[in-house]
Amino acid sequence: MPVSLEPLGVGVQIPYHFRCPISLELMHDPVTVCTGQTYDQTSIESWVATENTTCPVTRSPLMDFTLILNPTLQRLIQEWCVANRSFGVERIPTSKQPTDPTMVKNLLNQASSGSAPFGLRLSALRRLRGLARYSDKN
């Protein structure tokens, strides 16, 4: 559950840079867009899904919709959560990283290759299913 902007306890407030500029909530999966701004992944995906094509902070056009994970910021947020758990702050779960697209492409090629042995195609399909189950981002 997102943490609100209100102080969590005596003297505990969410650091400004740990808040998503869209939702103003503690970021769980910080990602950076092409303008260099960082948002919680869910918030920026919702922003773009509603046909917004500009960066919410800079108002610059989003020429590329690639989201770059920011694991350093996520670790800093997690450390802050752990350091403030006595004030009721819960540690955010570590997100599962999506699989490398090249690996997925290779598995898809193996699975759809009519010349590959049946066992190899079946194995590729099982690996793809496992990757899909591992993370919803796959």
C-alpha positions in Angstrom: 0.0 0.0 0.0 1.5 3.4 -0.9 2.6 5.6 1.9 1.0 9.0 2.1 2.7 12.4 2.3 1.6 12.9 5.8 4.3 12.3 8.5 4.5 8.7 9.5 5.5 9.3 13.0 7.3 11.8 15.1 9.6 13.7 12.7 9.4 11.1 9.9 8.5 12.4 6.5 9.0 10.7 3.1 12.0 12.3 1.4 11.0 14.5 -1.6 13.1 12.5 -4.1 11.5 9.2 -3.0 8.0 10.4 -4.0 6.6 9.9 -7.5 5.9 13.3 -9.1 2.6 12.0 -10.5 1.1 10.2 -7.5 3.2 11.9 -4.8 3.5 8.5 -3.1 6.6 6.6 -2.1 8.0 5.0 -5.3 8.1 1.2 -5.3 9.5 0.6 -8.8 11.3 3.8 -9.8 11.9 4.2 -13.6 13.5 7.0 -15.6 12.0 8.3 -18.9 13.8 9.8 -21.8 13.7 13.3 -20.3 15.7 12.1 -17.3 12.8 12.3 -14.8 12.1 9.4 -12.5 8.6 8.1 -11.7 7.0 5.1 -10.1 6.5 2.6 -13.0 2.8 2.2 -12.4 2.2 5.9 -12.4 4.1 6.7 -15.6 2.5 3.7 -17.4 -0.9 5.0 -16.4 0.0 8.5 -17.6 1.1 7.2 -21.0 -1.9 4.8 -21.3 -4.2 7.8 -21.1 -2.6 9.2 -24.2 -0.4 11.7 -22.5 2.7 12.2 -24.7 4.6 14.7 -22.6 6.8 14.3 -19.5 4.6 15.3 -16.5 7.4 17.3 -14.9 9.2 19.0 -17.8 6.3 19.0 -20.3 8.8 18.0 -23.0 7.5 15.5 -25.6 8.2 11.9 -24.8 9.9 10.9 -28.0 10.8 7.4 -26.6 8.5 5.5 -24.2 11.3 3.2 -23.0 11.3 3.0 -19.2 14.8 2.5 -17.6 14.8 0.8 -14.2 16.5 2.8 -11.4 17.8 0.1 -9.0 20.0 2.5 -7.1 17.1 4.7 -6.2 15.0 1.6 -5.3 17.8 0.4 -3.0 18.0 3.8 -1.3 14.2 3.8 -0.8 14.4 0.3 0.7 17.2 1.3 3.0 15.2 4.4 4.2 12.2 2.1 4.8 14.2 -0.3 6.9 15.8 2.6 8.8 12.4 4.0 9.6 10.5 0.8 10.3 10.2 1.7 14.0 8.0 4.6 12.8 5.6 2.3 10.9 7.3 2.4 7.5 7.1 -1.0 5.7 9.9 -2.1 3.4 8.9 -2.1 -0.2 9.2 -5.5 -2.0 12.1 -5.9 -4.4 10.7 -5.9 -8.0 11.6 -8.8 -10.3 13.6 -7.6 -13.2 12.2 -8.3 -16.7 14.0 -10.8 -18.8 16.5 -9.7 -21.5 14.4 -9.2 -24.7 17.1 -11.0 -26.8 16.8 -14.1 -24.7 13.0 -14.0 -25.2 13.4 -13.5 -28.9 15.8 -16.5 -29.1 13.3 -18.7 -27.2 10.5 -17.6 -29.4 12.6 -18.5 -32.5 13.4 -21.9 -31.1 9.7 -22.5 -30.2 8.4 -21.6 -33.6 11.2 -23.2 -35.7 9.7 -26.0 -37.7 13.1 -27.5 -38.3 14.0 -27.7 -34.6 13.5 -31.1 -32.8 10.2 -31.3 -31.0 12.0 -31.6 -27.6 13.9 -28.4 -28.2 10.7 -26.5 -29.1 8.9 -27.9 -26.1 11.7 -26.9 -23.8 11.7 -23.3 -25.2 8.0 -23.1 -24.6 8.4 -24.3 -21.0 11.1 -21.7 -20.4 8.9 -18.9 -21.9 6.0 -20.0 -19.6 8.4 -19.9 -16.6 9.6 -16.4 -17.5 6.0 -15.2 -17.8 5.2 -16.6 -14.4 8.4 -15.2 -12.9 7.4 -11.5 -13.5 4.3 -9.8 -14.9 6.7 -7.5 -16.7 7.8 -10.3 -18.9 
